[in-house]
Amino acid sequence: MDFVIKVMPKGEIELPDEIKAQLCPGDEYQVSLIENSIVLKKIQKELDIKEWFRRLRN
């Protein structure tokens, strides 16, 4: 699925709601420039035992 976003005067971008729904506070992304594209790739972190159990309960 493709989305169109607009760059604001100060360089900010507004993400569509469908993308925002996939983001969680604390997530980190690697940003790459590939030819004429900007690519965001989620950085997968190893879960500590507390986080592992928290996710099991949800």
N, C-alpha and C positions, 0 to 999 in steps of 0.2 A: 504494500500500500504506500502510495506517495502522498506527501503533504507539501503545501506551499507555506513558507514562513516569510516574514518581512523583517529586515534589519532596521532597527530604530536609529535615530540620529547619534546616540551615544554608543552604538555598537551592540546593544542588547537585542535578543531575539525573543519573540513570543512563541512558545511551543503550543501546538494544538492540544486540546483536552485529551485526545486519544493517546498522545505520547506522555503527557503529564501523569496519566493514570498508571503508566508503567514504571514510574520513578518512585524511589523510596528515599526518605531523608538519610543521608550518610552514604548513599551510593556514590561510587567514584567511576569516572569514565576516562579512557584514553582518547585523546583527540588527535587525528591524523589528517594531514593534507595529502590527498592522492589526486594528481592531475587537477581537475577542476572541481573536486569533491572534498567535502569535509566529512570525516567519518568518526562517529562516536562508538566506542566499544567498551562495554561494561567490564570493569576490572573485577574478576572473581576472587574473593577473599576466602581463605580457609576459615571455617566456622570454629569458634571455640566451643567447648562443651555446653556452656550456658545457652548460647545462641542456638545450638543444635537442638537442645531440649525445648527451648521456647518455640521453635518452628514446629516441632512435633506436636505440641499442644494446640497449635492454631489450625 
